[in-house]
Amino acid sequence: MNYQDLKQNPTAFLALTSLTLVEFEYLSEHFVPLWEAYYKHNTLEGKKRILPAFREHGNALLKGTDQKLFFLLVSIKNNPLQSFQAGSFGVSQAKVSKIYRILLAVLDTTLARLKLAPCRDSTALKQGLSKLSDNVFWLDGTQTIIPRNTDKDVQKEDFSGKQHGHRLKNLTICSASQRIHFLSPTESGSVHDKTLTDWYRLSLPTGCVLKQDLGFVGHHPEGVIVEMPFKKPWNKELSFSQKIYNQLFNSTRVVVEHSNSGLKRLRMLQDVCRLHHEQVRDRIRVVACGLHNLRVEGVDATRLYQTSSRLQAYAPTNSE
């Protein structure tokens, strides 16, 4: 599988990477200097070099930075077996995992440099949201399926009784544009949404509106207007006006549902995640948020090509 061949087919390229060619080129241009800085002092397998390397060997695996980024995005998007990924790109199965982790770390840094990565702490979150003109935000939880652990104690921690499976959980906060501004640390599926807000207390701009579902009953950050649907009383019915309010409120939650579904475009988060390293699992979620934010904010090709010398071929032309 080769990047140069696939980029001639935009439909197939989008299906394999979740990015359009314009978005890929924009990301790749900022990925290149970070990768070259890493590769100068480290091998593709993560070992330190005795002498700095200023260029790749002619027979290097995954030759070219674009090919490496393409290799990583295909793996995240399609969640293939390592043997399939190795056969598709002409590398050994033993090296797929090593190469994958290194490229993932560089991509994580790239998305952070582009300010596409979500905030992970409340202080940075409050500062970032304070700069936005919109003051309405949505809070929700998202889960990822993982294999059942052989350790019975860990099984209990990962098992989600509501979802009847072993999962990992994160909280997300998004705005009306569906950009994800906050991603909580990754926790076990048995942890309740409200418990996560107690562990990682959210600090939001004063006077903003936070929309959340009934899974966050009792969560009310200081100085924030919280909107929630009415909960049905025990052995009673909601009033007509309360039912109408719940219908209107639930219709606005399509924003956060679409935002979280944007993460699930990556099969590594939608299907069973076979990665076992906790740091890699968490980094996958950060990268998924960054790629989602790129898709949300990177649709406008005009803005992208103006900041990238590699995208002049995709510049829109004014027809007379």
Backbone as numpy.savetxt, mean C-alpha at the origin, in Angstrom:
# Nx Ny Nz CAx CAy CAz Cx Cy Cz
10.16 -13.11 -19.11 9.30 -11.92 -19.11 10.19 -10.69 -19.11
9.97 -9.80 -20.05 10.87 -8.67 -20.22 10.09 -7.37 -20.23
10.63 -6.37 -19.53 9.97 -5.07 -19.44 9.86 -4.40 -20.80
10.93 -4.46 -21.59 10.94 -3.79 -22.89 9.86 -4.35 -23.81
9.58 -5.64 -23.72 8.55 -6.25 -24.56 7.15 -5.93 -24.05
6.97 -6.00 -22.74 5.63 -5.80 -22.17 5.17 -4.36 -22.26
6.08 -3.40 -22.27 5.63 -2.01 -22.31 5.02 -1.64 -23.66
5.18 -2.51 -24.65 4.52 -2.29 -25.93 3.04 -2.64 -25.87
2.62 -3.30 -24.80 1.22 -3.69 -24.62 0.71 -3.06 -23.33
0.15 -1.84 -23.39 -0.26 -1.13 -22.17 -1.27 -1.90 -21.32
-2.19 -2.62 -21.96 -3.20 -3.36 -21.20 -2.57 -4.47 -20.38
-1.70 -5.24 -21.01 -1.01 -6.32 -20.29 -0.08 -5.76 -19.22
0.56 -4.64 -19.50 1.47 -4.03 -18.55 0.72 -3.59 -17.29
-0.45 -2.99 -17.48 -1.26 -2.56 -16.34 -1.73 -3.76 -15.53
-2.11 -4.84 -16.19 -2.59 -6.02 -15.49 -1.48 -6.68 -14.69
-0.25 -6.61 -15.17 0.87 -7.27 -14.50 1.46 -6.45 -13.36
1.38 -5.12 -13.44 2.07 -4.27 -12.47 1.14 -3.40 -11.63
-0.11 -3.24 -12.04 -1.10 -2.36 -11.42 -0.84 -0.89 -11.72
0.20 -0.58 -12.51 0.52 0.79 -12.88 0.45 0.96 -14.39
0.08 2.17 -14.82 0.18 2.49 -16.23 1.65 2.72 -16.56
1.96 2.74 -17.83 3.35 2.94 -18.24 3.87 4.31 -17.80
3.02 5.33 -17.84 3.41 6.66 -17.42 3.77 6.66 -15.93
2.93 6.03 -15.12 3.19 5.96 -13.68 4.44 5.14 -13.40
4.65 4.08 -14.15 5.84 3.25 -13.96 7.10 4.05 -14.28
7.11 4.78 -15.37 8.28 5.56 -15.76 8.58 6.64 -14.73
7.52 7.26 -14.22 7.71 8.28 -13.19 8.33 7.68 -11.93
7.83 6.52 -11.52 8.36 5.85 -10.34 9.78 5.36 -10.59
10.02 4.84 -11.77 11.34 4.29 -12.09 12.42 5.36 -12.08
12.08 6.57 -12.55 13.09 7.62 -12.60 13.61 7.97 -11.21
12.74 7.89 -10.20 13.17 8.18 -8.84 13.73 6.92 -8.16
13.38 5.75 -8.67 13.89 4.50 -8.14 15.35 4.29 -8.55
15.71 4.74 -9.74 17.05 4.49 -10.31 18.18 5.01 -9.42
18.19 6.31 -9.02 19.35 6.78 -8.22 19.47 6.08 -6.87
18.36 5.73 -6.26 18.43 5.04 -4.98 18.96 3.62 -5.15
18.54 2.97 -6.26 19.05 1.63 -6.50 20.54 1.67 -6.83
20.96 2.62 -7.63 22.39 2.71 -8.00 23.24 3.00 -6.77
22.74 3.82 -5.86 23.49 4.11 -4.63 23.63 2.85 -3.78
22.58 2.03 -3.77 22.66 0.77 -3.02 23.59 -0.22 -3.71
23.42 -0.38 -5.03 24.14 -1.41 -5.77 25.64 -1.11 -5.84
25.99 0.14 -5.66 27.41 0.51 -5.72 28.20 -0.16 -4.61
27.57 -0.38 -3.47 28.28 -0.94 -2.31 27.73 -2.29 -1.87
26.71 -2.80 -2.56 26.12 -4.08 -2.17 25.78 -4.89 -3.42
25.80 -6.21 -3.26 25.42 -7.07 -4.37 23.90 -7.20 -4.44
23.43 -7.85 -5.50 22.00 -8.05 -5.68 21.44 -8.99 -4.62
22.32 -9.79 -3.99 21.90 -10.69 -2.93 22.02 -10.07 -1.55
22.49 -8.80 -1.46 22.57 -8.11 -0.18 23.91 -8.17 0.50
24.95 -8.72 -0.14 26.27 -8.80 0.47 27.07 -7.53 0.19
27.93 -7.13 1.16 28.76 -5.96 1.00 29.88 -6.22 -0.01
30.14 -5.23 -0.84 31.21 -5.37 -1.84 32.55 -4.95 -1.24
33.60 -5.60 -1.69 34.95 -5.20 -1.29 35.33 -3.91 -1.99
35.02 -3.84 -3.27 35.26 -2.63 -4.06 33.94 -2.13 -4.63
33.73 -0.81 -4.71 32.48 -0.28 -5.25 32.28 -0.70 -6.72
31.06 -0.94 -7.10 30.72 -1.28 -8.48 30.01 -0.09 -9.11
30.46 0.32 -10.28 29.89 1.49 -10.92 28.96 1.13 -12.08
28.94 -0.15 -12.44 28.02 -0.59 -13.48 27.81 -2.10 -13.35
26.73 -2.58 -13.93 26.41 -4.00 -13.87 27.28 -4.79 -14.83
27.45 -6.06 -14.51 28.14 -6.96 -15.42 27.25 -7.23 -16.64
27.86 -7.61 -17.71 27.10 -7.88 -18.93 26.15 -9.04 -18.79
26.48 -10.00 -17.91 25.61 -11.17 -17.70 24.85 -11.08 -16.37
24.60 -9.84 -15.89 23.93 -9.66 -14.60 22.50 -10.17 -14.65
22.04 -10.70 -13.51 20.65 -11.12 -13.41 19.75 -9.89 -13.39
18.61 -9.98 -14.05 17.67 -8.86 -14.11 18.38 -7.58 -14.55
19.02 -7.63 -15.68 19.83 -6.52 -16.15 18.97 -5.30 -16.42
19.38 -4.17 -15.87 18.64 -2.93 -16.04 17.75 -2.64 -14.85
17.74 -1.38 -14.41 16.93 -1.02 -13.25 15.45 -1.15 -13.53
15.01 -0.81 -14.75 13.60 -0.95 -15.10 13.14 -2.40 -14.98
14.00 -3.32 -15.38 13.67 -4.74 -15.30 13.54 -5.19 -13.85
14.37 -4.65 -12.98 14.30 -5.01 -11.56 13.00 -4.49 -10.94
12.66 -3.25 -11.24 11.42 -2.70 -10.71 10.21 -3.44 -11.28
10.28 -3.80 -12.54 9.21 -4.59 -13.17 9.09 -5.95 -12.49
10.21 -6.58 -12.19 10.23 -7.86 -11.49 9.52 -7.75 -10.14
9.80 -6.68 -9.40 9.21 -6.51 -8.07 7.71 -6.25 -8.16
7.30 -5.37 -9.07 5.87 -5.03 -9.17 5.04 -6.23 -9.64
5.59 -7.02 -10.53 4.88 -8.23 -10.98 4.69 -9.19 -9.83
5.69 -9.31 -8.96 5.59 -10.21 -7.82 4.54 -9.73 -6.83
4.51 -8.42 -6.54 3.54 -7.88 -5.59 2.13 -7.96 -6.15
2.00 -7.64 -7.42 0.67 -7.58 -8.03 0.04 -8.96 -8.15
0.81 -9.98 -8.53 0.25 -11.28 -8.87 0.47 -12.37 -7.83
1.35 -12.10 -6.84 1.60 -13.06 -5.76 1.90 -14.46 -6.28
2.86 -14.61 -7.21 3.15 -15.94 -7.77 4.03 -16.75 -6.83
4.11 -18.05 -7.10 5.07 -18.88 -6.41 6.48 -18.47 -6.81
7.44 -18.67 -5.91 8.82 -18.29 -6.22 9.35 -19.05 -7.43
8.95 -20.29 -7.58 9.40 -21.08 -8.73 8.87 -20.48 -10.04
7.63 -20.00 -10.01 7.06 -19.38 -11.21 7.74 -18.05 -11.51
7.99 -17.27 -10.46 8.66 -15.98 -10.64 10.08 -16.18 -11.16
10.76 -17.20 -10.65 12.13 -17.49 -11.10 12.14 -17.91 -12.56
11.22 -18.79 -12.96 11.17 -19.23 -14.34 10.77 -18.13 -15.29
9.94 -17.19 -14.84 9.48 -16.11 -15.71 10.58 -15.10 -16.00
11.52 -14.93 -15.07 12.54 -13.90 -15.23 13.96 -14.48 -15.39
14.07 -15.78 -15.43 15.37 -16.39 -15.70 16.35 -16.31 -14.56
15.88 -16.33 -13.33 16.76 -16.36 -12.16 16.49 -17.64 -11.39
17.37 -17.97 -10.47 17.18 -19.18 -9.68 16.15 -18.93 -8.58
15.44 -19.97 -8.19 14.42 -19.83 -7.16 15.04 -19.41 -5.83
16.25 -19.86 -5.56 16.89 -19.54 -4.29 17.16 -18.05 -4.14
17.33 -17.34 -5.26 17.66 -15.92 -5.19 16.45 -15.01 -5.26
15.29 -15.56 -5.57 14.10 -14.72 -5.72 13.78 -13.99 -4.43
13.79 -14.70 -3.30 13.44 -14.09 -2.03 14.44 -13.00 -1.64
15.74 -13.26 -1.82 16.77 -12.27 -1.47 16.63 -11.02 -2.32
16.47 -11.21 -3.63 16.34 -10.07 -4.53 15.08 -9.29 -4.20
14.01 -10.00 -3.90 12.72 -9.38 -3.63 12.80 -8.45 -2.42
13.40 -8.92 -1.34 13.47 -8.12 -0.11 14.28 -6.84 -0.32
15.38 -6.95 -1.05 16.23 -5.78 -1.27 15.52 -4.75 -2.14
14.92 -5.20 -3.22 14.20 -4.27 -4.10 13.02 -3.65 -3.38
12.36 -4.41 -2.52 11.21 -3.89 -1.78 11.64 -2.76 -0.84
12.78 -2.91 -0.20 13.27 -1.86 0.70 13.60 -0.59 -0.07
14.20 -0.73 -1.25 14.53 0.44 -2.08 13.25 1.11 -2.58
12.26 0.33 -2.96 10.99 0.90 -3.42 10.28 1.62 -2.27
10.36 1.08 -1.08 9.77 1.72 0.09 10.40 3.10 0.30
11.71 3.17 0.20 12.41 4.45 0.34 12.03 5.42 -0.77
11.88 4.90 -1.98 11.51 5.74 -3.12 10.14 6.38 -2.91
9.17 5.60 -2.49 7.81 6.12 -2.26 7.81 7.14 -1.12
8.66 6.93 -0.12 8.75 7.89 0.98 9.35 9.21 0.48
10.36 9.13 -0.39 10.97 10.34 -0.96 9.96 11.11 -1.81
9.08 10.40 -2.47 8.05 11.04 -3.31 6.86 11.50 -2.49
6.89 11.30 -1.16 5.82 11.69 -0.25 4.50 11.00 -0.62
4.61 9.75 -1.05 3.44 8.94 -1.35 3.16 7.92 -0.26
4.13 7.67 0.60 3.95 6.68 1.67 3.06 7.26 2.76
2.27 6.43 3.42 1.39 6.91 4.50 2.17 7.22 5.76
1.58 8.05 6.63 2.17 8.32 7.93 2.01 7.09 8.82
2.96 6.89 9.72 2.89 5.76 10.64 2.76 6.20 12.10
2.82 7.50 12.39 2.67 7.98 13.76 1.75 9.19 13.78
1.18 9.48 14.92 0.15 10.51 15.05 0.69 11.92 14.84
1.92 12.17 15.28 2.47 13.52 15.14 2.60 13.92 13.68
3.20 13.04 12.88 3.33 13.32 11.45 1.96 13.37 10.78
1.01 12.55 11.25 -0.33 12.53 10.67 -1.02 13.87 10.87
-0.97 14.40 12.07 -1.63 15.68 12.35 -1.01 16.81 11.53
0.30 16.81 11.42 0.97 17.85 10.64 0.59 17.75 9.16
0.52 16.51 8.64 0.19 16.34 7.23 -1.25 16.71 6.92
-2.19 16.30 7.79 -3.60 16.59 7.54 -3.91 18.07 7.72
-3.14 18.76 8.56 -3.38 20.18 8.79 -3.13 21.01 7.54
-2.33 20.49 6.62 -2.00 21.23 5.39 -3.07 21.06 4.31
-4.02 20.15 4.51 -5.03 19.88 3.50 -6.20 20.85 3.63
-6.79 21.20 2.50 -7.98 22.05 2.51 -9.21 21.28 2.96
-9.22 19.99 2.69 -10.34 19.15 3.10 -10.16 18.74 4.57
-11.24 18.82 5.34 -11.15 18.46 6.76 -12.06 17.29 7.12
-12.44 16.47 6.13 -13.26 15.29 6.36 -12.43 14.06 6.03
-12.35 13.12 6.99 -11.52 11.94 6.82 -12.31 10.69 7.23
-11.88 9.56 6.70 -12.55 8.28 6.96 -11.57 7.33 7.63
-12.03 6.66 8.67 -11.23 5.68 9.41 -11.85 4.31 9.24
-11.00 3.32 8.95 -11.51 1.96 8.79 -10.36 0.98 8.99
-10.71 -0.29 9.15 -9.71 -1.34 9.27 -9.67 -2.19 8.01
-8.51 -2.75 7.73 -8.35 -3.64 6.58 -7.56 -4.87 7.02
-7.89 -6.03 6.45 -7.28 -7.28 6.87 -6.69 -8.02 5.68
-5.70 -8.84 5.97 -5.04 -9.67 4.96 -4.99 -11.11 5.46
-5.30 -12.05 4.59 -5.28 -13.47 4.96 -3.85 -13.98 5.01
-3.54 -14.78 6.02 -2.22 -15.41 6.13 -2.43 -16.89 6.42
-1.42 -17.73 6.14 -1.55 -19.16 6.45 -1.62 -19.39 7.96
-2.23 -20.49 8.35 -2.32 -20.83 9.77 -0.95 -21.22 10.29
-0.56 -20.62 11.38 0.73 -20.90 11.99 0.71 -22.25 12.69
1.84 -22.93 12.70 1.93 -24.24 13.36 1.95 -24.11 14.88
2.30 -22.93 15.38 2.31 -22.68 16.82 0.88 -22.37 17.27
0.35 -23.15 18.22 -1.05 -22.98 18.64 -1.29 -21.63 19.31
-0.30 -21.12 20.05 -0.47 -19.82 20.70 -0.56 -18.71 19.66
0.28 -18.80 18.63 0.24 -17.80 17.57 -1.05 -17.92 16.77
-1.55 -19.15 16.63 -2.83 -19.34 15.94 -3.94 -18.55 16.60
-3.99 -18.58 17.92 -5.03 -17.85 18.64 -4.90 -16.35 18.43
-3.67 -15.85 18.36 -3.46 -14.42 18.16 -3.89 -13.99 16.75
-3.61 -14.82 15.76 -3.90 -14.46 14.37 -5.35 -14.72 13.98
-6.06 -15.55 14.74 -7.40 -15.95 14.31 -8.41 -14.84 14.57
-9.14 -14.48 13.51 -10.20 -13.49 13.60 -11.54 -14.22 13.67
-12.20 -14.14 14.83 -13.47 -14.83 14.99 -14.54 -14.30 14.06
-14.51 -12.99 13.80 -15.51 -12.40 12.92 -15.34 -12.87 11.49
-14.10 -12.94 11.04 -13.81 -13.33 9.65 -13.57 -14.82 9.51
-13.48 -15.55 10.63 -13.29 -17.01 10.61 -12.04 -17.40 9.81
-10.93 -16.77 10.14 -9.69 -17.10 9.46 -8.51 -16.43 10.15
-7.31 -16.77 9.74 -6.09 -16.20 10.29 -5.70 -15.00 9.43
-5.56 -13.85 10.09 -5.38 -12.61 9.34 -4.44 -11.65 10.06
-4.04 -10.63 9.32 -3.32 -9.48 9.87 -4.19 -8.25 9.67
-4.06 -7.30 10.57 -4.97 -6.15 10.54 -4.21 -4.84 10.61
-4.72 -3.82 9.89 -4.21 -2.46 9.94 -5.38 -1.49 9.97
-5.15 -0.30 10.51 -6.10 0.80 10.41 -5.62 1.76 9.34
-6.56 2.32 8.60 -6.22 3.30 7.57 -7.09 4.53 7.73
-6.54 5.68 7.37 -7.28 6.93 7.32 -7.09 7.51 5.93
-8.19 7.82 5.27 -8.11 8.37 3.92 -8.94 9.64 3.84
-8.71 10.41 2.78 -9.47 11.63 2.52 -10.44 11.39 1.38
-11.15 12.44 0.97 -12.16 12.30 -0.07 -11.56 11.89 -1.41
-10.28 12.19 -1.62 -9.61 11.81 -2.87 -9.21 10.34 -2.88
-9.48 9.62 -1.79 -9.13 8.22 -1.58 -7.64 8.01 -1.32
-6.90 9.09 -1.11 -5.49 8.95 -0.73 -5.42 8.45 0.71
-4.56 7.48 0.95 -4.37 6.93 2.29 -3.29 7.74 3.00
-3.68 8.40 4.08 -2.75 9.28 4.82 -2.12 8.59 6.02
-2.76 7.54 6.51 -2.25 6.89 7.72 -2.40 5.38 7.60
-1.39 4.66 8.03 -1.42 3.21 8.12 -0.85 2.82 9.46
-1.65 2.14 10.27 -1.19 1.74 11.60 -0.19 0.58 11.49
0.56 0.33 12.54 1.41 -0.87 12.55 0.56 -2.13 12.34
1.15 -3.16 11.78 0.44 -4.40 11.49 0.30 -5.23 12.76
-0.94 -5.63 13.05 -1.22 -6.41 14.25 -1.96 -7.69 13.87
-2.14 -8.57 14.84 -2.81 -9.84 14.62 -4.31 -9.63 14.37
-4.92 -10.58 13.69 -6.32 -10.46 13.33 -7.27 -10.53 14.50
-6.83 -11.03 15.65 -7.72 -11.14 16.81 -7.92 -9.80 17.50
-7.11 -8.80 17.18 -7.20 -7.49 17.83 -8.38 -6.72 17.25
-9.23 -6.18 18.11 -10.40 -5.43 17.67 -9.99 -4.05 17.16
-10.82 -3.49 16.27 -10.51 -2.17 15.70 -10.39 -1.11 16.79
-11.31 -1.11 17.73 -11.27 -0.11 18.81 -10.01 -0.28 19.65
-9.58 -1.51 19.86 -8.35 -1.75 20.63 -7.14 -1.14 19.93
-7.12 -1.23 18.62 -6.01 -0.64 17.87 -5.96 0.87 18.05
-7.13 1.52 18.09 -7.14 2.98 18.32 -6.70 3.32 19.74
-6.89 2.40 20.68 -6.40 2.62 22.04 -4.88 2.46 22.10
-4.36 1.51 21.34 -2.91 1.30 21.32 -2.19 2.42 20.58
-2.73 2.80 19.46 -2.09 3.82 18.62 -3.04 5.02 18.53
-3.00 5.85 19.55 -3.94 6.97 19.65 -3.71 7.95 18.50
-4.81 8.29 17.84 -4.74 9.15 16.67 -4.81 10.61 17.10
-3.95 11.42 16.51 -3.96 12.86 16.74 -4.33 13.53 15.43
-5.49 14.17 15.41 -6.01 14.78 14.19 -6.19 16.28 14.38
-6.23 17.04 13.28 -6.40 18.50 13.40 -7.70 18.85 14.12
-7.65 19.87 14.92 -8.82 20.30 15.67 -9.91 20.79 14.71
-11.15 20.32 14.95 -12.27 20.76 14.14 -12.54 19.91 12.91
-11.69 18.93 12.63 -11.92 18.08 11.45 -13.01 17.06 11.75
-13.55 16.45 10.70 -14.61 15.46 10.82 -14.03 14.08 10.55
-14.28 13.16 11.45 -13.80 11.78 11.29 -15.00 10.86 11.18
-15.14 10.19 10.06 -16.24 9.25 9.83 -15.72 7.84 10.13
-16.44 7.10 10.95 -16.04 5.76 11.32 -17.27 4.89 11.52
-17.09 3.57 11.48 -18.23 2.66 11.61 -18.40 2.24 13.07
-19.34 1.31 13.30 -19.68 0.90 14.66 -18.59 0.07 15.32
-17.57 -0.33 14.56 -16.46 -1.04 15.16 -15.59 -0.15 16.03
-15.84 1.16 15.98 -15.03 2.12 16.75 -15.86 2.83 17.81
-16.91 2.18 18.29 -17.74 2.77 19.34 -16.88 3.10 20.56
-16.95 4.33 21.02 -16.14 4.77 22.15 -14.87 5.50 21.74
-14.54 5.49 20.45 -13.34 6.19 19.98 -13.72 7.61 19.61
-13.17 8.57 20.32 -13.50 9.97 20.07 -12.26 10.83 20.35
-11.40 11.05 19.33 -10.21 11.87 19.54 -10.59 13.29 19.99
-9.73 13.88 20.77 -10.00 15.21 21.33 -10.03 16.26 20.23
-11.06 17.10 20.26 -11.17 18.21 19.32 -11.64 17.81 17.95
-12.12 16.58 17.79 -12.53 16.06 16.48 -14.03 15.79 16.48
-14.70 16.12 15.39 -16.12 15.81 15.23 -16.24 14.41 14.66
-16.80 13.50 15.42 -16.92 12.09 15.03 -18.33 11.83 14.51
-18.42 11.23 13.35 -19.71 10.84 12.78 -19.76 9.32 12.68
-20.84 8.75 13.21 -21.03 7.30 13.21 -22.50 6.99 12.95
-22.79 5.82 12.44 -24.20 5.42 12.30 -24.81 5.09 13.66
-26.12 5.11 13.73 -26.80 4.74 14.96 -26.77 3.22 15.13
-26.55 2.80 16.37 -26.54 1.37 16.67 -27.93 0.94 17.12
-28.38 -0.19 16.61 -29.72 -0.69 16.95 -29.76 -1.08 18.43
-30.68 -0.52 19.20 -30.78 -0.87 20.63 -31.23 -2.33 20.80
-30.91 -2.87 21.97 -31.28 -4.25 22.26 -32.80 -4.38 22.35
-33.35 -5.30 21.52 -34.79 -5.59 21.49 -35.64 -4.36 21.11
-35.02 -3.43 20.42 -35.76 -2.26 19.95 -35.42 -2.01 18.49
-36.16 -1.10 17.87 -35.93 -0.75 16.49 -35.45 0.70 16.38
-34.68 0.96 15.36 -34.29 2.34 15.09 -35.48 3.13 14.57
-35.48 4.42 14.86 -36.55 5.27 14.34 -36.37 5.46 12.84
-37.40 5.98 12.20 -37.34 6.19 10.75 -36.22 7.16 10.38
-36.10 8.24 11.15 -35.05 9.23 10.85 -33.66 8.65 11.06
-33.52 7.78 12.07 -32.21 7.14 12.29 -31.85 6.20 11.15
-32.84 5.48 10.64 -32.59 4.60 9.50 -32.18 5.39 8.27
-32.84 6.52 8.04 -32.48 7.36 6.89 -31.06 7.90 7.06
-30.73 8.32 8.28 -29.38 8.82 8.54 -28.34 7.74 8.28
-28.60 6.52 8.74 -27.66 5.43 8.52 -27.46 5.14 7.04
-28.54 5.22 6.27 -28.43 4.99 4.83 -27.56 6.06 4.18
-27.80 7.32 4.56 -27.00 8.41 4.00 -25.54 8.31 4.44
-25.33 7.96 5.70 -23.96 7.84 6.20 -23.22 6.71 5.51
-23.86 5.57 5.37 -23.21 4.42 4.74 -22.87 4.69 3.28
-23.67 5.53 2.62 -23.37 5.85 1.22 -22.09 6.67 1.10
-21.74 7.44 2.14 -20.50 8.22 2.08 -19.28 7.37 2.37
-19.47 6.19 2.97 -18.34 5.32 3.31 -17.78 4.60 2.10
-18.37 4.83 0.93 -17.83 4.21 -0.27 -16.42 4.71 -0.53
-16.09 5.90 0.00 -14.75 6.47 -0.19 -13.69 5.57 0.44
-13.89 5.21 1.71 -12.89 4.40 2.39 -12.92 2.96 1.88
-14.08 2.48 1.45 -14.15 1.13 0.90 -13.37 1.05 -0.41
-13.51 2.06 -1.26 -12.74 2.09 -2.50 -11.25 2.26 -2.22
-10.94 3.03 -1.19 -9.53 3.24 -0.83 -8.88 1.93 -0.39
-9.56 1.19 0.48 -9.00 -0.09 0.93 -8.99 -1.13 -0.17
-9.98 -1.08 -1.06 -9.98 -2.01 -2.19 -8.85 -1.70 -3.15
-8.38 -0.44 -3.15 -7.22 -0.10 -3.97 -5.98 -0.84 -3.53
-5.88 -1.10 -2.22 -4.77 -1.90 -1.72 -4.90 -3.35 -2.18
-6.14 -3.84 -2.23 -6.38 -5.23 -2.59 -6.24 -5.48 -4.09
-5.94 -4.45 -4.86 -5.60 -4.68 -6.27 -4.33 -5.51 -6.37
-3.52 -5.43 -5.34 -2.31 -6.26 -5.27 -2.70 -7.61 -4.69
-2.50 -8.66 -5.47 -2.92 -9.99 -5.04 -2.20 -10.46 -3.79
-1.05 -9.87 -3.49 -0.32 -10.25 -2.29 -1.07 -9.84 -1.03
-1.98 -8.86 -1.15 -2.81 -8.46 -0.01 -4.21 -9.03 -0.10
-4.66 -9.37 -1.29 -5.99 -9.93 -1.45 -6.00 -11.44 -1.21
-5.01 -12.13 -1.75 -4.92 -13.58 -1.56 -4.15 -13.88 -0.27
-3.90 -15.14 -0.03 -3.12 -15.54 1.14 -1.68 -15.06 1.00
-1.23 -14.26 1.95 0.14 -13.75 1.93 1.08 -14.82 2.49
1.95 -15.35 1.65 2.82 -16.45 2.06 4.13 -15.97 2.68
4.31 -14.68 2.83 5.51 -14.16 3.47 5.40 -14.35 4.98
6.50 -14.72 5.62 6.49 -15.01 7.04 7.26 -13.99 7.87
8.12 -13.21 7.26 8.90 -12.23 8.00 8.02 -11.03 8.33
7.91 -10.69 9.62 6.99 -9.63 10.04 7.35 -8.28 9.43
8.63 -7.96 9.35 9.04 -6.68 8.80 8.70 -6.58 7.32
8.88 -7.68 6.59 8.55 -7.69 5.17 7.03 -7.58 4.98
6.27 -8.26 5.80 4.81 -8.17 5.72 4.34 -6.74 5.92
4.91 -6.07 6.92 4.52 -4.68 7.19 4.96 -3.76 6.06
6.15 -4.00 5.51 6.64 -3.16 4.43 5.80 -3.31 3.17
5.28 -4.51 2.95 4.39 -4.74 1.81 3.18 -3.82 1.89
2.64 -3.67 3.08 1.46 -2.82 3.24 1.79 -1.35 3.02
2.96 -0.91 3.47 3.37 0.47 3.25 3.56 0.73 1.75
4.21 -0.20 1.07 4.41 -0.05 -0.37 3.07 -0.07 -1.11
2.14 -0.94 -0.67 0.83 -0.99 -1.31 0.11 0.34 -1.18
0.21 0.98 -0.01 -0.40 2.30 0.17 0.26 3.34 -0.74
1.59 3.27 -0.84 2.29 4.21 -1.71 1.91 4.06 -3.16
1.80 2.82 -3.64 1.40 2.58 -5.03 -0.05 3.01 -5.26
-0.90 2.78 -4.26 -2.29 3.24 -4.38 -2.35 4.76 -4.48
-1.57 5.45 -3.63 -1.55 6.91 -3.68 -1.00 7.42 -5.01
-0.04 6.70 -5.57 0.48 7.07 -6.88 -0.60 6.94 -7.95
-1.37 5.87 -7.88 -2.45 5.69 -8.85 -3.53 6.75 -8.69
-3.82 7.11 -7.43 -4.86 8.11 -7.18 -4.42 9.49 -7.66
-3.18 9.86 -7.36 -2.70 11.20 -7.68 -1.94 11.25 -9.01
-1.63 10.08 -9.57 -0.81 10.06 -10.78 -1.59 9.82 -12.04
-2.90 9.97 -12.00 -3.71 9.75 -13.20 -3.46 10.83 -14.22
-3.20 12.06 -13.74 -2.99 13.18 -14.63 -1.61 13.08 -15.26
-1.53 12.67 -16.50 -0.24 12.50 -17.18 0.47 13.82 -17.37
-0.28 14.92 -17.46 0.34 16.22 -17.67 1.26 16.59 -16.51
0.78 16.37 -15.28 1.59 16.70 -14.11 2.81 15.81 -14.02
2.67 14.55 -14.40 3.77 13.61 -14.28 4.87 13.88 -15.30
4.49 14.11 -16.55 5.54 14.23 -17.56 6.31 15.52 -17.40
5.70 16.55 -16.78 6.41 17.81 -16.58 7.53 17.67 -15.58
7.45 16.69 -14.67 8.47 16.49 -13.66 9.44 15.38 -14.02
9.29 14.81 -15.19 10.12 13.67 -15.55 10.64 13.82 -16.97
11.97 13.81 -17.12 12.56 13.92 -18.44 12.34 12.67 -19.28
12.06 11.55 -18.65 11.87 10.30 -19.38 10.48 10.20 -20.01
9.58 11.11 -19.64 8.20 10.99 -20.07 7.84 11.96 -21.18
8.82 12.55 -21.84 8.52 13.49 -22.91 7.74 12.83 -24.05
7.98 11.54 -24.25 7.27 10.83 -25.32 5.78 10.70 -25.02
5.40 10.81 -23.75 4.00 10.67 -23.37 3.32 12.02 -23.13
4.02 13.10 -23.47 3.47 14.43 -23.23 2.23 14.65 -24.07
1.14 15.17 -23.48 -0.06 15.43 -24.26 0.15 16.58 -25.22
-0.41 16.51 -26.39 -0.27 17.55 -27.40 -1.59 18.26 -27.58
-1.52 19.55 -27.85 -2.72 20.35 -28.08 -3.08 20.31 -29.54
-4.23 19.75 -29.85 -4.68 19.68 -31.24 -5.41 20.96 -31.60
-5.09 21.51 -32.73 -5.71 22.75 -33.17 -7.07 22.47 -33.78
